[in-house]
Amino acid sequence: MKLITTLVRLLLVISLPLLLCAGDAAAPTPIGPQKSSITVRVFKSGVFSAFGHEHEISAPIQQGSFTENPASVELMVDARKMRVMDKDVSEKDRTEIQQTMLGPKVLDSEKFPEIRFQSTSVERLGEGKWAILGDLTIRGETRPVKVRVEGQNGHYRGIVELKQKDFGITPVTVAGGTVKVKNELRVEFDIVSK
């Protein structure tokens, strides 16, 4: 009996660190909002698109986390904190673009303050490369998206193309529709762990 008790204790001593390490592997790693960035690029179109502007928008991450085993990611952007970063426009025009973007015609950020992404599955494409499928919620509309990601050691980069109409947003037009923004936009991200 003493031999069995000793063996059980030995097994516990050996397996406890392994169990703790397995638990740590699945623990979420927080995303560092100060070190990470999301940039939205909005492009122009239309007959007189030469007179319009392409827009660069900063979308700071409010909170988020990821795990590597099993692979998953979730993040949240406060739409009210998104900022138009265009350098080739006047301060007055930048302010107007900002108000339109946050207002009821586009993001309606007071009514829908959160933009959320939650992965549903992750496919490994090779060393340091993944395809992440997930649900993206913008303006209260949730749609599936596929994101290609590259990275390692808690630093990940990627790009995803989205269509505004998929999220209930009608692309902005001016001058009777001769200058407008494209339905398609590009989201670039650079995510770093805390």
Biotite code that builds the C-alpha atoms (Angstrom):
import biotite.structure as struc

atoms = struc.array([
    struc.Atom([0.000, 0.000, 0.000], chain_id="A", res_id=1, res_name="MET", atom_name="CA", element="C"),
    struc.Atom([2.854, 2.346, 0.820], chain_id="A", res_id=2, res_name="LYS", atom_name="CA", element="C"),
    struc.Atom([4.351, 1.643, -2.621], chain_id="A", res_id=3, res_name="LEU", atom_name="CA", element="C"),
    struc.Atom([1.041, 2.572, -4.354], chain_id="A", res_id=4, res_name="ILE", atom_name="CA", element="C"),
    struc.Atom([0.762, 5.795, -2.328], chain_id="A", res_id=5, res_name="THR", atom_name="CA", element="C"),
    struc.Atom([4.331, 6.705, -3.252], chain_id="A", res_id=6, res_name="THR", atom_name="CA", element="C"),
    struc.Atom([3.668, 6.002, -6.957], chain_id="A", res_id=7, res_name="LEU", atom_name="CA", element="C"),
    struc.Atom([0.502, 8.145, -6.915], chain_id="A", res_id=8, res_name="VAL", atom_name="CA", element="C"),
    struc.Atom([2.412, 11.023, -5.308], chain_id="A", res_id=9, res_name="ARG", atom_name="CA", element="C"),
    struc.Atom([5.213, 10.658, -7.850], chain_id="A", res_id=10, res_name="LEU", atom_name="CA", element="C"),
    struc.Atom([2.735, 10.736, -10.734], chain_id="A", res_id=11, res_name="LEU", atom_name="CA", element="C"),
    struc.Atom([1.101, 13.853, -9.295], chain_id="A", res_id=12, res_name="LEU", atom_name="CA", element="C"),
    struc.Atom([4.465, 15.578, -8.913], chain_id="A", res_id=13, res_name="VAL", atom_name="CA", element="C"),
    struc.Atom([5.392, 14.708, -12.520], chain_id="A", res_id=14, res_name="ILE", atom_name="CA", element="C"),
    struc.Atom([2.001, 15.526, -14.090], chain_id="A", res_id=15, res_name="SER", atom_name="CA", element="C"),
    struc.Atom([1.178, 18.735, -12.179], chain_id="A", res_id=16, res_name="LEU", atom_name="CA", element="C"),
    struc.Atom([3.650, 20.922, -14.124], chain_id="A", res_id=17, res_name="PRO", atom_name="CA", element="C"),
    struc.Atom([2.363, 19.446, -17.398], chain_id="A", res_id=18, res_name="LEU", atom_name="CA", element="C"),
    struc.Atom([-1.238, 20.213, -16.434], chain_id="A", res_id=19, res_name="LEU", atom_name="CA", element="C"),
    struc.Atom([-0.282, 23.750, -15.440], chain_id="A", res_id=20, res_name="LEU", atom_name="CA", element="C"),
    struc.Atom([1.562, 24.292, -18.729], chain_id="A", res_id=21, res_name="CYS", atom_name="CA", element="C"),
    struc.Atom([-1.421, 22.959, -20.686], chain_id="A", res_id=22, res_name="ALA", atom_name="CA", element="C"),
    struc.Atom([-3.651, 25.404, -18.817], chain_id="A", res_id=23, res_name="GLY", atom_name="CA", element="C"),
    struc.Atom([-1.294, 28.282, -19.605], chain_id="A", res_id=24, res_name="ASP", atom_name="CA", element="C"),
    struc.Atom([-1.272, 27.410, -23.319], chain_id="A", res_id=25, res_name="ALA", atom_name="CA", element="C"),
    struc.Atom([-5.027, 28.039, -23.522], chain_id="A", res_id=26, res_name="ALA", atom_name="CA", element="C"),
    struc.Atom([-4.987, 31.175, -21.350], chain_id="A", res_id=27, res_name="ALA", atom_name="CA", element="C"),
    struc.Atom([-5.840, 34.265, -23.434], chain_id="A", res_id=28, res_name="PRO", atom_name="CA", element="C"),
    struc.Atom([-2.999, 36.662, -24.183], chain_id="A", res_id=29, res_name="THR", atom_name="CA", element="C"),
    struc.Atom([-4.170, 40.285, -23.985], chain_id="A", res_id=30, res_name="PRO", atom_name="CA", element="C"),
    struc.Atom([-3.645, 42.518, -27.009], chain_id="A", res_id=31, res_name="ILE", atom_name="CA", element="C"),
    struc.Atom([-1.612, 45.653, -26.271], chain_id="A", res_id=32, res_name="GLY", atom_name="CA", element="C"),
    struc.Atom([-3.817, 48.559, -27.461], chain_id="A", res_id=33, res_name="PRO", atom_name="CA", element="C"),
    struc.Atom([-0.942, 51.075, -27.312], chain_id="A", res_id=34, res_name="GLN", atom_name="CA", element="C"),
    struc.Atom([1.331, 48.877, -29.454], chain_id="A", res_id=35, res_name="LYS", atom_name="CA", element="C"),
    struc.Atom([-1.347, 47.659, -31.895], chain_id="A", res_id=36, res_name="SER", atom_name="CA", element="C"),
    struc.Atom([-3.093, 49.437, -34.737], chain_id="A", res_id=37, res_name="SER", atom_name="CA", element="C"),
    struc.Atom([-5.970, 49.042, -37.146], chain_id="A", res_id=38, res_name="ILE", atom_name="CA", element="C"),
    struc.Atom([-6.097, 51.279, -40.214], chain_id="A", res_id=39, res_name="THR", atom_name="CA", element="C"),
    struc.Atom([-9.116, 51.478, -42.518], chain_id="A", res_id=40, res_name="VAL", atom_name="CA", element="C"),
    struc.Atom([-8.513, 52.644, -46.089], chain_id="A", res_id=41, res_name="ARG", atom_name="CA", element="C"),
    struc.Atom([-11.491, 54.038, -48.003], chain_id="A", res_id=42, res_name="VAL", atom_name="CA", element="C"),
    struc.Atom([-11.092, 54.624, -51.739], chain_id="A", res_id=43, res_name="PHE", atom_name="CA", element="C"),
    struc.Atom([-12.809, 57.061, -54.113], chain_id="A", res_id=44, res_name="LYS", atom_name="CA", element="C"),
    struc.Atom([-14.665, 56.422, -57.366], chain_id="A", res_id=45, res_name="SER", atom_name="CA", element="C"),
    struc.Atom([-17.036, 58.198, -59.729], chain_id="A", res_id=46, res_name="GLY", atom_name="CA", element="C"),
    struc.Atom([-16.760, 60.353, -62.849], chain_id="A", res_id=47, res_name="VAL", atom_name="CA", element="C"),
    struc.Atom([-15.054, 63.207, -60.976], chain_id="A", res_id=48, res_name="PHE", atom_name="CA", element="C"),
    struc.Atom([-13.176, 61.065, -58.481], chain_id="A", res_id=49, res_name="SER", atom_name="CA", element="C"),
    struc.Atom([-10.042, 63.140, -59.115], chain_id="A", res_id=50, res_name="ALA", atom_name="CA", element="C"),
    struc.Atom([-11.745, 65.837, -57.031], chain_id="A", res_id=51, res_name="PHE", atom_name="CA", element="C"),
    struc.Atom([-12.556, 63.467, -54.157], chain_id="A", res_id=52, res_name="GLY", atom_name="CA", element="C"),
    struc.Atom([-10.377, 62.119, -51.376], chain_id="A", res_id=53, res_name="HIS", atom_name="CA", element="C"),
    struc.Atom([-9.214, 58.703, -50.315], chain_id="A", res_id=54, res_name="GLU", atom_name="CA", element="C"),
    struc.Atom([-9.406, 58.318, -46.568], chain_id="A", res_id=55, res_name="HIS", atom_name="CA", element="C"),
    struc.Atom([-7.125, 56.818, -43.947], chain_id="A", res_id=56, res_name="GLU", atom_name="CA", element="C"),
    struc.Atom([-8.910, 56.074, -40.686], chain_id="A", res_id=57, res_name="ILE", atom_name="CA", element="C"),
    struc.Atom([-7.369, 55.050, -37.384], chain_id="A", res_id=58, res_name="SER", atom_name="CA", element="C"),
    struc.Atom([-9.450, 52.503, -35.448], chain_id="A", res_id=59, res_name="ALA", atom_name="CA", element="C"),
    struc.Atom([-7.829, 52.086, -32.017], chain_id="A", res_id=60, res_name="PRO", atom_name="CA", element="C"),
    struc.Atom([-8.363, 48.738, -30.315], chain_id="A", res_id=61, res_name="ILE", atom_name="CA", element="C"),
    struc.Atom([-10.281, 49.140, -27.073], chain_id="A", res_id=62, res_name="GLN", atom_name="CA", element="C"),
    struc.Atom([-9.659, 45.589, -25.863], chain_id="A", res_id=63, res_name="GLN", atom_name="CA", element="C"),
    struc.Atom([-8.866, 42.138, -27.174], chain_id="A", res_id=64, res_name="GLY", atom_name="CA", element="C"),
    struc.Atom([-7.057, 38.878, -26.669], chain_id="A", res_id=65, res_name="SER", atom_name="CA", element="C"),
    struc.Atom([-5.858, 35.796, -28.512], chain_id="A", res_id=66, res_name="PHE", atom_name="CA", element="C"),
    struc.Atom([-4.811, 32.247, -27.778], chain_id="A", res_id=67, res_name="THR", atom_name="CA", element="C"),
    struc.Atom([-2.408, 30.173, -29.827], chain_id="A", res_id=68, res_name="GLU", atom_name="CA", element="C"),
    struc.Atom([-3.529, 26.742, -28.650], chain_id="A", res_id=69, res_name="ASN", atom_name="CA", element="C"),
    struc.Atom([-6.351, 26.409, -29.464], chain_id="A", res_id=70, res_name="PRO", atom_name="CA", element="C"),
    struc.Atom([-6.038, 29.345, -31.860], chain_id="A", res_id=71, res_name="ALA", atom_name="CA", element="C"),
    struc.Atom([-8.633, 32.101, -31.397], chain_id="A", res_id=72, res_name="SER", atom_name="CA", element="C"),
    struc.Atom([-8.869, 35.889, -31.350], chain_id="A", res_id=73, res_name="VAL", atom_name="CA", element="C"),
    struc.Atom([-11.375, 38.495, -30.260], chain_id="A", res_id=74, res_name="GLU", atom_name="CA", element="C"),
    struc.Atom([-11.170, 42.261, -30.271], chain_id="A", res_id=75, res_name="LEU", atom_name="CA", element="C"),
    struc.Atom([-13.302, 45.342, -29.863], chain_id="A", res_id=76, res_name="MET", atom_name="CA", element="C"),
    struc.Atom([-12.975, 48.843, -31.319], chain_id="A", res_id=77, res_name="VAL", atom_name="CA", element="C"),
    struc.Atom([-14.900, 51.793, -29.895], chain_id="A", res_id=78, res_name="ASP", atom_name="CA", element="C"),
    struc.Atom([-16.342, 53.317, -33.095], chain_id="A", res_id=79, res_name="ALA", atom_name="CA", element="C"),
    struc.Atom([-16.642, 56.701, -31.363], chain_id="A", res_id=80, res_name="ARG", atom_name="CA", element="C"),
    struc.Atom([-12.825, 56.871, -31.101], chain_id="A", res_id=81, res_name="LYS", atom_name="CA", element="C"),
    struc.Atom([-12.116, 56.237, -34.776], chain_id="A", res_id=82, res_name="MET", atom_name="CA", element="C"),
    struc.Atom([-10.295, 59.176, -36.374], chain_id="A", res_id=83, res_name="ARG", atom_name="CA", element="C"),
    struc.Atom([-9.883, 60.420, -39.942], chain_id="A", res_id=84, res_name="VAL", atom_name="CA", element="C"),
    struc.Atom([-6.129, 60.825, -40.505], chain_id="A", res_id=85, res_name="MET", atom_name="CA", element="C"),
    struc.Atom([-6.186, 62.334, -44.032], chain_id="A", res_id=86, res_name="ASP", atom_name="CA", element="C"),
    struc.Atom([-3.199, 64.622, -44.521], chain_id="A", res_id=87, res_name="LYS", atom_name="CA", element="C"),
    struc.Atom([-4.174, 66.102, -47.893], chain_id="A", res_id=88, res_name="ASP", atom_name="CA", element="C"),
    struc.Atom([-7.318, 67.910, -46.673], chain_id="A", res_id=89, res_name="VAL", atom_name="CA", element="C"),
    struc.Atom([-7.958, 71.028, -44.629], chain_id="A", res_id=90, res_name="SER", atom_name="CA", element="C"),
    struc.Atom([-8.812, 70.774, -40.932], chain_id="A", res_id=91, res_name="GLU", atom_name="CA", element="C"),
    struc.Atom([-12.363, 71.913, -41.785], chain_id="A", res_id=92, res_name="LYS", atom_name="CA", element="C"),
    struc.Atom([-12.789, 69.156, -44.405], chain_id="A", res_id=93, res_name="ASP", atom_name="CA", element="C"),
    struc.Atom([-11.267, 66.540, -42.060], chain_id="A", res_id=94, res_name="ARG", atom_name="CA", element="C"),
    struc.Atom([-13.774, 67.549, -39.363], chain_id="A", res_id=95, res_name="THR", atom_name="CA", element="C"),
    struc.Atom([-16.680, 67.232, -41.818], chain_id="A", res_id=96, res_name="GLU", atom_name="CA", element="C"),
    struc.Atom([-15.464, 63.814, -43.000], chain_id="A", res_id=97, res_name="ILE", atom_name="CA", element="C"),
    struc.Atom([-15.099, 62.744, -39.354], chain_id="A", res_id=98, res_name="GLN", atom_name="CA", element="C"),
    struc.Atom([-18.645, 63.853, -38.508], chain_id="A", res_id=99, res_name="GLN", atom_name="CA", element="C"),
    struc.Atom([-20.068, 62.059, -41.549], chain_id="A", res_id=100, res_name="THR", atom_name="CA", element="C"),
    struc.Atom([-18.155, 58.861, -40.718], chain_id="A", res_id=101, res_name="MET", atom_name="CA", element="C"),
    struc.Atom([-19.334, 58.777, -37.090], chain_id="A", res_id=102, res_name="LEU", atom_name="CA", element="C"),
    struc.Atom([-22.838, 60.045, -37.883], chain_id="A", res_id=103, res_name="GLY", atom_name="CA", element="C"),
    struc.Atom([-26.039, 58.175, -38.748], chain_id="A", res_id=104, res_name="PRO", atom_name="CA", element="C"),
    struc.Atom([-25.242, 57.893, -42.478], chain_id="A", res_id=105, res_name="LYS", atom_name="CA", element="C"),
    struc.Atom([-22.176, 55.708, -41.928], chain_id="A", res_id=106, res_name="VAL", atom_name="CA", element="C"),
    struc.Atom([-21.186, 54.181, -38.542], chain_id="A", res_id=107, res_name="LEU", atom_name="CA", element="C"),
    struc.Atom([-23.941, 55.724, -36.388], chain_id="A", res_id=108, res_name="ASP", atom_name="CA", element="C"),
    struc.Atom([-21.407, 55.434, -33.564], chain_id="A", res_id=109, res_name="SER", atom_name="CA", element="C"),
    struc.Atom([-23.657, 56.783, -30.803], chain_id="A", res_id=110, res_name="GLU", atom_name="CA", element="C"),
    struc.Atom([-26.232, 54.071, -31.474], chain_id="A", res_id=111, res_name="LYS", atom_name="CA", element="C"),
    struc.Atom([-23.660, 51.361, -32.328], chain_id="A", res_id=112, res_name="PHE", atom_name="CA", element="C"),
    struc.Atom([-20.487, 52.208, -30.364], chain_id="A", res_id=113, res_name="PRO", atom_name="CA", element="C"),
    struc.Atom([-18.824, 48.789, -30.620], chain_id="A", res_id=114, res_name="GLU", atom_name="CA", element="C"),
    struc.Atom([-17.175, 47.092, -33.568], chain_id="A", res_id=115, res_name="ILE", atom_name="CA", element="C"),
    struc.Atom([-16.395, 43.493, -32.631], chain_id="A", res_id=116, res_name="ARG", atom_name="CA", element="C"),
    struc.Atom([-14.543, 40.555, -34.152], chain_id="A", res_id=117, res_name="PHE", atom_name="CA", element="C"),
    struc.Atom([-14.725, 37.008, -32.775], chain_id="A", res_id=118, res_name="GLN", atom_name="CA", element="C"),
    struc.Atom([-12.944, 34.145, -34.529], chain_id="A", res_id=119, res_name="SER", atom_name="CA", element="C"),
    struc.Atom([-14.952, 30.996, -35.236], chain_id="A", res_id=120, res_name="THR", atom_name="CA", element="C"),
    struc.Atom([-12.148, 28.855, -36.705], chain_id="A", res_id=121, res_name="SER", atom_name="CA", element="C"),
    struc.Atom([-8.460, 29.123, -37.544], chain_id="A", res_id=122, res_name="VAL", atom_name="CA", element="C"),
    struc.Atom([-6.715, 27.235, -40.345], chain_id="A", res_id=123, res_name="GLU", atom_name="CA", element="C"),
    struc.Atom([-2.932, 26.982, -40.321], chain_id="A", res_id=124, res_name="ARG", atom_name="CA", element="C"),
    struc.Atom([-1.560, 27.749, -43.805], chain_id="A", res_id=125, res_name="LEU", atom_name="CA", element="C"),
    struc.Atom([2.114, 27.226, -43.040], chain_id="A", res_id=126, res_name="GLY", atom_name="CA", element="C"),
    struc.Atom([4.796, 28.436, -40.682], chain_id="A", res_id=127, res_name="GLU", atom_name="CA", element="C"),
    struc.Atom([3.552, 31.715, -39.198], chain_id="A", res_id=128, res_name="GLY", atom_name="CA", element="C"),
    struc.Atom([0.524, 31.950, -41.549], chain_id="A", res_id=129, res_name="LYS", atom_name="CA", element="C"),
    struc.Atom([-3.171, 31.439, -40.842], chain_id="A", res_id=130, res_name="TRP", atom_name="CA", element="C"),
    struc.Atom([-6.612, 31.971, -42.340], chain_id="A", res_id=131, res_name="ALA", atom_name="CA", element="C"),
    struc.Atom([-8.970, 33.133, -39.596], chain_id="A", res_id=132, res_name="ILE", atom_name="CA", element="C"),
    struc.Atom([-12.703, 32.862, -40.080], chain_id="A", res_id=133, res_name="LEU", atom_name="CA", element="C"),
    struc.Atom([-14.811, 34.933, -37.753], chain_id="A", res_id=134, res_name="GLY", atom_name="CA", element="C"),
    struc.Atom([-17.825, 37.115, -37.157], chain_id="A", res_id=135, res_name="ASP", atom_name="CA", element="C"),
    struc.Atom([-17.418, 40.867, -37.592], chain_id="A", res_id=136, res_name="LEU", atom_name="CA", element="C"),
    struc.Atom([-20.092, 43.165, -36.174], chain_id="A", res_id=137, res_name="THR", atom_name="CA", element="C"),
    struc.Atom([-20.333, 46.732, -37.466], chain_id="A", res_id=138, res_name="ILE", atom_name="CA", element="C"),
    struc.Atom([-23.354, 48.971, -36.944], chain_id="A", res_id=139, res_name="ARG", atom_name="CA", element="C"),
    struc.Atom([-25.266, 46.080, -35.397], chain_id="A", res_id=140, res_name="GLY", atom_name="CA", element="C"),
    struc.Atom([-24.799, 43.879, -38.498], chain_id="A", res_id=141, res_name="GLU", atom_name="CA", element="C"),
    struc.Atom([-22.788, 40.661, -38.059], chain_id="A", res_id=142, res_name="THR", atom_name="CA", element="C"),
    struc.Atom([-21.182, 39.071, -41.100], chain_id="A", res_id=143, res_name="ARG", atom_name="CA", element="C"),
    struc.Atom([-18.631, 36.277, -41.563], chain_id="A", res_id=144, res_name="PRO", atom_name="CA", element="C"),
    struc.Atom([-15.195, 37.395, -42.747], chain_id="A", res_id=145, res_name="VAL", atom_name="CA", element="C"),
    struc.Atom([-11.976, 35.597, -43.650], chain_id="A", res_id=146, res_name="LYS", atom_name="CA", element="C"),
    struc.Atom([-8.716, 37.205, -42.597], chain_id="A", res_id=147, res_name="VAL", atom_name="CA", element="C"),
    struc.Atom([-5.229, 36.132, -43.676], chain_id="A", res_id=148, res_name="ARG", atom_name="CA", element="C"),
    struc.Atom([-2.692, 36.633, -40.909], chain_id="A", res_id=149, res_name="VAL", atom_name="CA", element="C"),
    struc.Atom([1.086, 36.368, -40.688], chain_id="A", res_id=150, res_name="GLU", atom_name="CA", element="C"),
    struc.Atom([3.232, 36.634, -37.598], chain_id="A", res_id=151, res_name="GLY", atom_name="CA", element="C"),
    struc.Atom([4.975, 35.046, -34.666], chain_id="A", res_id=152, res_name="GLN", atom_name="CA", element="C"),
    struc.Atom([5.842, 35.546, -31.005], chain_id="A", res_id=153, res_name="ASN", atom_name="CA", element="C"),
    struc.Atom([2.781, 37.668, -30.198], chain_id="A", res_id=154, res_name="GLY", atom_name="CA", element="C"),
    struc.Atom([3.087, 40.012, -33.233], chain_id="A", res_id=155, res_name="HIS", atom_name="CA", element="C"),
    struc.Atom([0.603, 39.529, -36.094], chain_id="A", res_id=156, res_name="TYR", atom_name="CA", element="C"),
    struc.Atom([-0.217, 41.448, -39.290], chain_id="A", res_id=157, res_name="ARG", atom_name="CA", element="C"),
    struc.Atom([-2.912, 41.113, -41.898], chain_id="A", res_id=158, res_name="GLY", atom_name="CA", element="C"),
    struc.Atom([-5.326, 42.693, -44.343], chain_id="A", res_id=159, res_name="ILE", atom_name="CA", element="C"),
    struc.Atom([-8.997, 42.068, -45.001], chain_id="A", res_id=160, res_name="VAL", atom_name="CA", element="C"),
    struc.Atom([-11.241, 43.529, -47.707], chain_id="A", res_id=161, res_name="GLU", atom_name="CA", element="C"),
    struc.Atom([-14.791, 44.452, -46.684], chain_id="A", res_id=162, res_name="LEU", atom_name="CA", element="C"),
    struc.Atom([-17.877, 45.817, -48.420], chain_id="A", res_id=163, res_name="LYS", atom_name="CA", element="C"),
    struc.Atom([-19.718, 48.627, -46.668], chain_id="A", res_id=164, res_name="GLN", atom_name="CA", element="C"),
    struc.Atom([-23.130, 47.490, -47.957], chain_id="A", res_id=165, res_name="LYS", atom_name="CA", element="C"),
    struc.Atom([-22.675, 44.120, -46.194], chain_id="A", res_id=166, res_name="ASP", atom_name="CA", element="C"),
    struc.Atom([-22.951, 46.059, -42.928], chain_id="A", res_id=167, res_name="PHE", atom_name="CA", element="C"),
    struc.Atom([-25.907, 48.242, -43.882], chain_id="A", res_id=168, res_name="GLY", atom_name="CA", element="C"),
    struc.Atom([-23.759, 51.243, -44.896], chain_id="A", res_id=169, res_name="ILE", atom_name="CA", element="C"),
    struc.Atom([-24.471, 53.091, -48.134], chain_id="A", res_id=170, res_name="THR", atom_name="CA", element="C"),
    struc.Atom([-21.198, 54.498, -49.491], chain_id="A", res_id=171, res_name="PRO", atom_name="CA", element="C"),
    struc.Atom([-21.109, 58.281, -49.234], chain_id="A", res_id=172, res_name="VAL", atom_name="CA", element="C"),
    struc.Atom([-21.654, 60.283, -52.425], chain_id="A", res_id=173, res_name="THR", atom_name="CA", element="C"),
    struc.Atom([-21.288, 64.008, -53.114], chain_id="A", res_id=174, res_name="VAL", atom_name="CA", element="C"),
    struc.Atom([-21.886, 66.298, -56.084], chain_id="A", res_id=175, res_name="ALA", atom_name="CA", element="C"),
    struc.Atom([-24.892, 64.303, -57.247], chain_id="A", res_id=176, res_name="GLY", atom_name="CA", element="C"),
    struc.Atom([-22.970, 61.037, -57.195], chain_id="A", res_id=177, res_name="GLY", atom_name="CA", element="C"),
    struc.Atom([-20.135, 62.199, -59.461], chain_id="A", res_id=178, res_name="THR", atom_name="CA", element="C"),
    struc.Atom([-17.746, 61.792, -56.512], chain_id="A", res_id=179, res_name="VAL", atom_name="CA", element="C"),
    struc.Atom([-18.239, 58.866, -54.163], chain_id="A", res_id=180, res_name="LYS", atom_name="CA", element="C"),
    struc.Atom([-16.389, 56.385, -52.035], chain_id="A", res_id=181, res_name="VAL", atom_name="CA", element="C"),
    struc.Atom([-16.143, 52.793, -53.186], chain_id="A", res_id=182, res_name="LYS", atom_name="CA", element="C"),
    struc.Atom([-18.215, 50.104, -51.542], chain_id="A", res_id=183, res_name="ASN", atom_name="CA", element="C"),
    struc.Atom([-15.011, 48.099, -50.969], chain_id="A", res_id=184, res_name="GLU", atom_name="CA", element="C"),
    struc.Atom([-12.582, 49.150, -48.270], chain_id="A", res_id=185, res_name="LEU", atom_name="CA", element="C"),
    struc.Atom([-9.409, 47.651, -46.848], chain_id="A", res_id=186, res_name="ARG", atom_name="CA", element="C"),
    struc.Atom([-8.631, 47.036, -43.181], chain_id="A", res_id=187, res_name="VAL", atom_name="CA", element="C"),
    struc.Atom([-4.963, 46.642, -42.233], chain_id="A", res_id=188, res_name="GLU", atom_name="CA", element="C"),
    struc.Atom([-3.971, 45.528, -38.775], chain_id="A", res_id=189, res_name="PHE", atom_name="CA", element="C"),
    struc.Atom([-0.816, 45.148, -36.750], chain_id="A", res_id=190, res_name="ASP", atom_name="CA", element="C"),
    struc.Atom([-1.536, 43.335, -33.479], chain_id="A", res_id=191, res_name="ILE", atom_name="CA", element="C"),
    struc.Atom([0.986, 43.034, -30.664], chain_id="A", res_id=192, res_name="VAL", atom_name="CA", element="C"),
    struc.Atom([0.512, 41.268, -27.328], chain_id="A", res_id=193, res_name="SER", atom_name="CA", element="C"),
    struc.Atom([0.864, 43.234, -24.073], chain_id="A", res_id=194, res_name="LYS", atom_name="CA", element="C"),
])
